[in-house]
Amino acid sequence: MSKFLKRTLVAIILIAVVVAAIFLHPLFLAGLLMVWVLLASIEFTGLLAKQNVRLPRFLLPFTNLILPAVTVYCFLVLHRTVSAFPWPTVLLALGLVWVYVVFAAAPRGPKLVFGSFGVLYLGLLPTHLFLLRQYTAEHTLAGFIVLFPLVATWVSDTAAYGFGKWLGRHKLTEISPHKTWEGTIAGILFSILFAVAGLGWCLPAAGPAHRIAIGLLLGIAALAGDLVESIFKREAGVKDSSSALSEHGGFLDRADSLLFTIPVFYYYLTLIIRPA
């Protein structure tokens, strides 16, 4: 099978799994989320090991499951709502995870920094996809709103890659040598265009100014998420976090931008737009 066909097949399977998990019972999304957290955390620990920052291999992955597990428990067992979400409980869980990682790993220097960062990066940030799904369900918003930041991120990344290949002349940063200013600007512009068009029919509460702001923020967040992972891969001397998804790289590679865009969209929606 050619690389293109293999890449296309993997992409179709991934899209089908994610869409199904979002629109079926929330337990499906919760299960998918926790599997991804586990696998991405293993990849992240591997990237650190290549930089001689050696945490116990399964300590960070399993402790990162605590926060999404507590979140799912609060919603599906305690039947809490997003508006009455028990943040003290979640913060306590996050604190316990952090303490566990810090002391169980007996960190020195970089271990302390990267172990703590790993909890926030791969424990806290991914949980926002489940929060977004629950928020839209409670407020009877269009289901596409959950998919919106995912599709917007793909649009931004695709435009940045395509225009960077076509028109790119000025390198953006040494962190990611293939990124250009031309591609970056195109990615942000296409993110804005998609937000203006996509949110116009599925989120009427978002006026033109909000749509432009969301598109701009998501374009910047997608770039930031990509660059954050690129820093670790560059220091580790690898192109991908793993080869688990064949031509698509690893689980972390497929969602690096989403780790930033989903929380940004969630907080803009819940704190600024606040649909009735």
N, C-alpha and C positions, 0 to 999 in steps of 0.2 A: 504494500500500500504506500502511495506517495506521501510525502510530508504534508502536502496541501490537503489531501483527502483525510489524513489522520487528524490534522489540526481542525478541519471542519467537523468531523464526526465528534471529536471530544467537545467542541464548542456547542454543538446541538444538544448533546447529552447534558452538559452543564446547565445550559439555559432551561431545558425542559425540567430538570430537577429543581432548580431555584424557583421557577414560576409555579410549579406544582406545590412546592412547600409553602409558598406565600399565600396561595389561594385555597389550599386545603385547611384542615384543622390546624390550629396553632401549634399543636404538638409536633407536627411534621417539620415546621420551621424551627422549633426549639431543638429537635433532634439533629437537623442538618447543621444548625448553628454550632452546637456543641461538638459535633464531629469535626467541623472545620476548625474550631478553636484548638482542639486537641492536635490535629495534624499540622496546622500552621505553627503552633507553639513548638512542636518537635523540630520543624524546619528551622525556626528561629534559633533554637538551642544549638542546632547544628552549625548555623552561620556563626554564632558566638564561639563555638569550639574551634572553628577554623582560625579565629583571631586569638586563640589561647585564653579565652574566657570560658572556663569549663564549669557550668552548673551541672548538678546531677541531672542526667538525661531526661528523666520523666517527672522531675519535681515541678518545674515551671508549667509543663503542659497540663498536668492534673490539677494543680492549684488554680490555673486560669479557668478551669471549668466551674469553680465555685460561684463566681459572680453571675454568669448567665443562668446557672442552675437556681440560684436564689431568686433571680428575676422571674424566671418561669414559674417557680413555686408560688411566688407572691401573686401572680396573675391567675394561674390556672387552678391552684389549690385554695388559696386564701381569697380569691376573686376580688382582688384590689383593682382599682381603676388607675389609669395614668395620672388623672388629676389628683388622686389621693395616694400616689405611689409612695411606699415607705422608704424614702431616701435614707433615713438613719440606719435602717436594717441593711441596705445595700452598702452604705459607707462602712458600716461595721464589718460586713463580709469582706469588702475590699481591704480594710485595715488588717484583718486577720490573715488574708492571703499574703499581703505584703510582709507582715511579721514572719509568717511561715517561710516564705522564700528567703528573706534576709537571714534568719537565724539557722534554718535547716541547711542552707547552702554554705554557712560559715563564710560569708563573702569578705573579700578584701579588695578595696579599690574598685576596679571595673565590675566585679561581680555584684557589688552592691548597687551600682548605677544601672547596669543592664538588667539585673534581676528585677529591680523595681520598675524600670521602664517597660519590661516585658509584660508585667501584670497590667499596667495601664493600656499598653498598645494592643495586646491580644486577649485581655480579659474584659476590660471596660468598653473599649470602642466597638467591638463587634456586637455587643449586647444591644446597641441602639437600633439594629434592624428589627429585633423583636419588639422593642418599645414602639417603633414607628408603626409596625403592623397592628399592635394593640390600640394605639392612639387612633388610627384611621377607622378601625372597627367600632370603637366606642363612640366616635363622632359621625358614624355612618358616611364616611367620605369614600370617594371612588377608590376601588382597589388598585387602580393604576398608580395612585400616589405612592404606594409602597415601592412599585417598580421604578418610579420616576428617577430617583437619584442614581439607580443602577444604570438605567438607559442613558441618562445624561452624562454619566461618567464614561460610558462606552463611546458615546458620540464625541465627547471632548478628546478622549485618548486617540480615537481613530482619526479625527481631524488633525490633531497635533502630529501624529505619525505620518499621515499622508502628505500634508503640506510641508512638513519638515523634510521629507524625502524629495519633494518636488521643488520647493523654493528655498529650503534651508541653506543659509550661507553663514550665519553668525551663531557660533556655539553659545549655548546658554550657561553651562557650568561644567566643570571637570568631573563633578560627581557622576553625571550621566552624559558621557561624551557625544552620544547620538542626538541629544536634545538641542534644538535651536530656538532662537528667539522667534523666528518666523512660524515655526510649528507651534510654539507655546501660545503666541497671540491668536493663531487660527483656532487652537483648541478652546481657548476662552471665549472667542467670538461665537463659535458654533454652540458652545454650552449656553450662552445667552440666547441665541436664536431658538434653540430647542426649548428652553424654559419659557420664552415668550409664547411659542406655539403650543407646547404641550400642556402648560398649566392654564392656558386660556379656557379650555373646555372641562378640565377635570378638577380645577380648584378656583371657582369663581371669586372666592374671597381674596385671592391674590391679584391685586391690580397691576397695571403695567410696570409701575416702579418696583413693586415687590418681585415681579417675574425677572426683571433685568438684574436686580440685586441678587436673587437666588442663582441665576445663571452665572453671574460674575463670581460669586463666592464658591460655587461648585467647581468652576473651571480652575480657580486657584487652589482649592482643596485637593482636587484630583492630582494636580502637579505636585503639591506638597507631599501627598501620600506616596506617590511614585518615587520622589527624591529621598524620602526617609528610608524606604527599603533599599534604594540604590546605594545609600551610604554603607549599609551593612554588607551588601553584596560586594561592593568595591573593596572594602577592607578585608573581606574574606577571600577575595580573588576569584569569585565565581560569577557566572552570567545569570543563573537562576537559583532560586532557593532550594530546588530539587528537580528531579525529572519525573515526578509522580504523575503529571498530566501530559506526558510526552512533549510535543512541540510547544505546549502552553507553559512549560516550566512547572513550578510547584503550586501548592495551594495558596501560599502567601503571595506569590507573583500575580495570581488571578484576582486578588482582592486588595492589593496594597493601597490603591487609590480610594476604594470604597470605605476603608477604615476611617478616612477623613471626610468623605463627601456625605455619607449617611448621617453621622452625628451633626454635621453642619446643617443639613436640610432639616433634620428632626428638630433642632433647637430653633431654627428660623420659623418653622411651622408652628411649634407649640408656644414659643415665647413672644413672637412678633406678629405673625398673622392671626393666630389663635382663632381658628374658625369655630363658629357656634355649634 
